[in-house]
């Protein structure tokens, strides 16, 4: 299959990193503000915040693994 030479075949590494950073900042900033409005106990807030951070890392790691798997499959073809 021939692709037009002026258009990239996929997302560049820079765009992926930028998307990750923006989503991480938004996730942390917006969810911390919402959590602090809903939860008054600092200990519970700290626990939830820690779990939220680990969930974000696990989710983005899974997305990255899927993207790398797809990239490897495309290179193999």
FENVENHU-V446454 format. One line per field, one symbol per residue. burial: b if it has 24 or more other C-alpha atoms within 12 Angstrom, else e. A space follows every 50 residues. Layout:
burial=???
This chain:
burial=eeeeeeeeeeeeeeeeeeeeeeeeeeebeeeeeeeeeeeeeeeeeeeebe eeeeeeeeeeeeeeeeeeeeeeeeeee
